Structure formats: structure tokens, C-alpha cells
Amino acid sequence: MKLRFQRHIIGLSALALLALTQTAAMADDKFNDVTIKSKKLDNNTYMFIGAGGNIGVSAGSDGILIIDDQYAPLADKITAALNQIQPGAPKYIVNTHYHADHTGGNAHFGEQGTILAHHNVLKRLQAQNKIASSALPVITYGDNISIHFNQDTLEIIHLGPGHTDGDSVVIWQKANIIHMGDLYFKDRFPYIDLDAGGSVTGYRENVSLILDRLDNNTKVIPGHGDLADKNALFKFKHMLDDSINWMRGEIELGHDLASIKKQGVPEKYADWSWEFITADKWIETLYQDLSTQR
């Protein structure tokens, strides 16, 4: 009886291990068809689009620096795309925030490079279970920090709660390029992570502050979506303004969440809905945050 029980336990353990292995394999399989597309922005600067957050790249005589690194299973593909530009591992990796679609490659790239991020990115990554030490930021900052690299100065700026409580944007001063991280979803409703210190009004104010620093020639790398410019970012800001004003009006009228969802977002923004942040999800985010500010 005891031997039969032991065999049963061993059998269950083997099945559990097989299930975990299959789940991991399925997770990796969904990235098999992902292609990392490279877009050259100037002599030393590139934008990579794959799955997850867009990657900014500085490549030149000082080496390679990347901004965000998408999902872990894409690390080899990202490496191959970098090697087509210039051989060598990235010296620096900047995390715009802590979400896995922007930091999943940290463990891989952090083995040879130095990761930089806001203090709260380190705090939130450390709170995750079984995270590799190589995935953690080595250099953290509170407000701003500058990197002098490849004949340019990259200014890394933290503006306060927005998408999360640890967002940064990166500005190439000479090249006139900015990586917005997830403070910009081009032509889409944004994800504002209220559980991670995000703020609807803070998000809008951060976008406004950044717009004041740009000109009509600035190339804007969004966290998600195609390369943009100042006018496209203004369009996004107008959507944020209109959404906030609309929701505040609904709340003042005493409408509850269910009735607002039934009504739907203003018609002019109906096509901003997407698979991750649908119109209902955007309404929920606005209502949850703004109804507490009365």
C-alpha cells in the first residue's frame, strides 16, 4: 500500500512537471513568429518594434545602449537584430518602468550590461518572486540622470506618478528624439496601472510637460505603436483631456459605472479601443481614479 501511494505521488509530480513544462513551452511558442523590425532614426539611433514595448537603441563608438527589452523569450531575437547594426552586447539598459513587456529581457542583457531605472522600478522588480539578480537595476535615480554616450547626451527624466509610479522618458538632446515609454500609446487608450501608483491626471500632466519640451522636428518613440511626432502626441493629449473632462461630468451628474459603460466613450474616440484597453476598460480606469478625487 505504501509503495503504491509513493508511486501515485511520483506520478502526480511527473504530471505536474510536464504541465509546467508544456505551459512554459506554449508561452515561448507564442513568440516564435515575432520579428524584430529595426527603423533607423539618425546616424546612431534606432527604434525596434517586436512584441511588447518599443525599444530605443543608441549604437556607435561608445558601444550599444538600449531602452527597454520586451519579453524574455525575445532576448535572442533582439540580440540578433542588434548584431545586424553593430556587434557587441549592450553596455547600458534603461528601463522606462517595471512591466514585463519592457523588462522581460533584463535577466539576459543584465548579465553583461548595466541596468538603470527609477528607484520604484527596482522596488517593484525586487518584490517579484524568483527574479534573477541580473534582471535588477544596478543604478537607480529619483528624478533625472544623464548618460553621455555616442556623441550625444541622453537625459532620463522621471516626472512622477503617471503610467506607474516609476516612469521615465529618455531624450536624445542632439538627435532630437524622445522615448516616451508607456506614457504614450499611439492612437490608443493607454494602460494606467493604478495598482502600481499610476494616476490618470498625473499621466495627463506628464504628457503636457513633455510636449512643452518638444518641437515640430522631434521624433517620438511611443511605448506602443508606430513612430510619431509632436502633433501625434498632441492628439493623444487632447484625447486624455476630453476623456477626463467627460468622465468628471458623468460623475458630477451622479452616473454610476454601469450606466457610463452602457453609454460608452464619446463617439470620436470609439476607434481608440484595442484588445488590451477596450472602451470598457478605459471607462473603468477613468471612473476608478477620478471618482476618488471628488
Salt bridges, closest charged atoms under 4 A:
ASP68 OD2 - HIS102 ND1 2.81
ASP101 OD2 - HIS102 NE2 3.49
ASP101 OD2 - HIS224 NE2 3.28
GLU155 OE1 - ARG213 NH2 2.83
ASP165 OD2 - ARG124 NH2 2.79
ASP182 OD2 - HIS97 NE2 3.35
ASP182 OD2 - HIS102 NE2 3.07
ASP182 OD2 - HIS163 NE2 3.39
ASP182 OD1 - HIS224 NE2 3.25
ASP187 OD2 - LYS186 NZ 3.05
ASP187 OD1 - LYS235 NZ 3.55
ASP193 OD2 - HIS99 NE2 2.79
GLU205 OE2 - ARG204 NE 2.65
ASP241 OD1 - ARG204 NH1 2.89
ASP241 OD2 - LYS237 NZ 2.88
ASP242 OD2 - LYS268 NZ 3.71
GLU250 OE1 - HIS255 ND1 2.63
GLU252 OE2 - ARG294 NE 4.00
GLU284 OE2 - LYS261 NZ 2.35
